[in-house]
């Protein structure tokens, strides 16, 4: 009886080790490629929020354009992205995150150098439903955030949906809950960013 159990157990161990080794090898061999692709996406998103045109999405072209205009610096445990045209600061971008309808959402928001205007918003990752909440990735939705003045906003209400009298953004039809979650995430993150900007005197 014992011998009859040894062979299937040994076989399962060998199979497990074999496929685990294959997965480990694939993970190791593609790690650089995955990192390179993630860096390319991050650079594209940051160029977008700063409204820096990209005519060629070749990785080297994107990197060259990114290095020309954008630099990174650490403030505490967070990375601050600074866009410059020669010596003139165009603005600052920050990572934003929060819980949307179906999971966590991460992205970037860029503000003008005086912290009075939103330059752009884009999303790195989310779990929203394709064709519904997933439409937050569409340019028509993201482009609405460009140029919004936040200097006179009351409390957390930097982003307000139409048709409110103070509305500045249209929500996504059929995806009200996702739209509201995105609005809340942006407003809460903006409030924290502006408080930190005052503490760090970035807007002086």
C-alpha positions as CSV (number, residue, x, y, z in Angstrom):
1,X,0.0,0.0,0.0
2,X,2.8,2.4,0.9
3,X,4.7,1.7,-2.3
4,X,1.6,2.3,-4.3
5,X,1.3,5.8,-2.8
6,X,5.0,6.7,-3.3
7,X,5.0,6.7,-7.1
8,X,2.0,9.1,-7.6
9,X,3.3,11.4,-4.8
10,X,6.8,11.5,-6.4
11,X,5.2,12.0,-9.8
12,X,3.2,15.0,-8.5
13,X,6.3,16.5,-6.8
14,X,8.3,16.2,-10.1
15,X,5.5,17.8,-12.1
16,X,5.1,20.6,-9.6
17,X,8.8,21.3,-9.6
18,X,8.9,21.2,-13.4
19,X,6.1,23.7,-14.0
20,X,7.2,25.9,-11.1
21,X,10.7,26.1,-12.7
22,X,9.1,27.0,-16.0
23,X,7.1,29.8,-14.5
24,X,10.1,31.0,-12.5
25,X,12.2,31.1,-15.7
26,X,9.5,32.9,-17.7
27,X,9.1,35.4,-14.9
28,X,12.8,36.0,-14.7
29,X,13.3,36.2,-18.5
30,X,10.5,38.6,-19.0
31,X,11.1,40.8,-16.0
32,X,13.1,43.4,-17.9
33,X,10.5,43.5,-20.7
34,X,7.7,44.0,-18.2
35,X,9.5,46.7,-16.4
36,X,10.4,48.4,-19.6
37,X,6.7,48.3,-20.7
38,X,5.5,49.7,-17.4
39,X,8.0,52.5,-17.6
40,X,6.9,53.4,-21.1
41,X,3.2,53.5,-20.0
42,X,4.1,55.7,-17.0
43,X,6.1,58.1,-19.2
44,X,3.2,58.3,-21.7
45,X,0.7,59.0,-18.9
46,X,2.9,61.8,-17.4
47,X,3.5,63.4,-20.8
48,X,-0.3,63.3,-21.3
49,X,-1.2,65.0,-18.0
50,X,1.4,67.7,-18.7
51,X,-0.2,68.1,-22.2
52,X,3.1,67.5,-23.9
53,X,2.4,66.2,-27.4
54,X,3.7,62.8,-28.4
55,X,3.8,62.2,-32.2
56,X,5.7,58.9,-32.1
57,X,5.0,56.3,-29.4
58,X,8.3,54.4,-30.0
59,X,9.7,53.6,-26.6
60,X,13.0,55.5,-27.3
61,X,11.1,58.5,-28.6
62,X,8.8,58.5,-25.5
63,X,11.8,58.2,-23.2
64,X,13.7,61.0,-25.0
65,X,10.7,63.3,-24.8
66,X,10.2,62.4,-21.1
67,X,13.8,63.1,-20.2
68,X,13.7,66.4,-22.0
69,X,10.8,67.8,-20.1
70,X,10.2,65.8,-16.9
71,X,12.3,65.1,-13.8
72,X,11.6,63.2,-10.7
73,X,12.3,64.1,-7.1
74,X,11.4,62.5,-3.7
75,X,9.3,64.3,-1.1
76,X,9.2,62.0,1.9
77,X,8.1,58.6,0.6
78,X,6.4,60.0,-2.5
79,X,7.7,60.9,-6.0
80,X,7.1,64.4,-7.4
81,X,7.2,64.8,-11.1
82,X,8.3,68.2,-12.4
83,X,7.8,69.4,-15.9
84,X,10.1,72.1,-17.3
85,X,10.5,73.9,-20.6
86,X,14.1,74.9,-20.3
87,X,14.2,76.7,-16.9
88,X,10.5,77.5,-16.7
89,X,8.4,75.1,-14.5
90,X,5.3,74.0,-16.3
91,X,3.8,72.2,-13.4
92,X,3.9,69.3,-11.0
93,X,2.3,65.8,-11.2
94,X,1.5,63.5,-8.4
95,X,0.3,59.9,-8.0
96,X,-3.3,59.6,-7.0
97,X,-5.1,56.5,-5.7
98,X,-8.3,55.3,-4.1
99,X,-11.1,52.8,-4.3
100,X,-13.4,53.0,-7.3
101,X,-16.5,50.9,-7.9
102,X,-14.8,47.5,-8.6
103,X,-11.4,47.9,-7.1
104,X,-8.4,50.2,-6.6
105,X,-7.6,53.0,-9.0
106,X,-4.2,54.6,-9.5
107,X,-3.3,57.5,-11.8
108,X,-1.7,60.9,-12.1
109,X,-2.9,64.5,-11.7
110,X,-0.8,67.4,-12.9
111,X,-1.2,70.9,-11.5
112,X,0.1,74.3,-12.8
113,X,3.2,75.7,-11.1
114,X,1.0,78.0,-8.9
115,X,-1.3,75.0,-8.0
116,X,-4.3,76.9,-9.2
117,X,-5.1,74.9,-12.3
118,X,-5.5,71.2,-13.2
119,X,-3.3,70.5,-16.3
120,X,-4.4,66.9,-16.8
121,X,-5.6,63.6,-15.3
122,X,-4.8,60.1,-16.4
123,X,-5.2,56.6,-15.0
124,X,-2.5,54.0,-14.6
125,X,-4.6,51.1,-13.5
126,X,-8.2,50.3,-12.5
127,X,-10.7,47.4,-12.5
128,X,-13.8,49.2,-13.9
129,X,-16.1,47.4,-16.4
130,X,-15.0,47.7,-20.1
131,X,-17.6,49.7,-22.0
132,X,-19.0,51.3,-18.9
133,X,-16.9,52.5,-16.1
134,X,-13.8,51.6,-18.1
135,X,-14.6,54.6,-20.3
136,X,-12.7,56.7,-17.9
137,X,-9.7,55.9,-20.1
138,X,-11.3,57.7,-23.1
139,X,-9.8,61.0,-24.0
140,X,-13.1,62.8,-24.1
141,X,-13.6,62.1,-20.4
142,X,-10.0,62.8,-19.4
143,X,-9.7,66.0,-21.5
144,X,-12.5,67.6,-19.5
145,X,-10.1,68.1,-16.5
146,X,-7.7,70.2,-18.4
147,X,-7.7,73.9,-17.4
148,X,-10.1,73.5,-14.4
149,X,-9.4,76.4,-12.0
150,X,-9.3,75.0,-8.4
151,X,-8.2,78.2,-6.6
152,X,-11.7,79.2,-5.6
153,X,-13.0,75.8,-4.8
154,X,-14.8,75.3,-1.5
155,X,-13.7,72.4,0.7
156,X,-13.1,69.2,-1.2
157,X,-15.3,70.1,-4.2
158,X,-12.7,70.8,-6.9
159,X,-14.5,68.5,-9.4
160,X,-18.3,68.9,-9.7
161,X,-20.5,67.1,-12.2
162,X,-22.9,68.9,-14.6
163,X,-25.7,69.9,-14.6
164,X,-24.9,71.5,-11.2
165,X,-24.5,75.3,-11.5
166,X,-20.9,74.9,-10.6
167,X,-20.3,71.8,-12.7
168,X,-17.1,71.5,-14.6
169,X,-17.1,67.8,-15.8
170,X,-19.6,65.5,-17.4
171,X,-20.1,62.1,-15.8
172,X,-20.2,58.9,-17.9
173,X,-23.7,57.9,-19.0
174,X,-24.5,54.5,-17.6
175,X,-21.6,54.6,-15.2
176,X,-22.7,57.0,-12.5
177,X,-21.1,55.1,-9.6
178,X,-17.7,54.8,-11.3
179,X,-17.9,58.5,-12.3
180,X,-18.7,59.5,-8.7
181,X,-15.9,57.3,-7.3
182,X,-13.4,58.9,-9.7
183,X,-14.7,62.4,-8.7
184,X,-14.3,61.5,-5.0
185,X,-10.8,60.1,-5.5
186,X,-9.6,63.2,-7.4
187,X,-11.1,65.6,-4.9
188,X,-9.7,63.8,-1.9
189,X,-6.2,63.5,-3.4
190,X,-6.2,67.1,-4.6
191,X,-7.1,68.3,-1.0
192,X,-4.2,66.3,0.4
193,X,-1.8,67.4,-2.3
194,X,-2.6,71.1,-1.8
195,X,-2.2,70.8,1.9
196,X,1.2,69.2,1.4
197,X,2.2,71.8,-1.2
198,X,1.6,74.5,1.4
199,X,3.7,72.6,4.0
200,X,6.5,72.1,1.5
201,X,6.1,75.6,0.1
202,X,6.2,74.2,-3.5
203,X,4.0,77.0,-4.8
204,X,6.1,79.9,-3.5
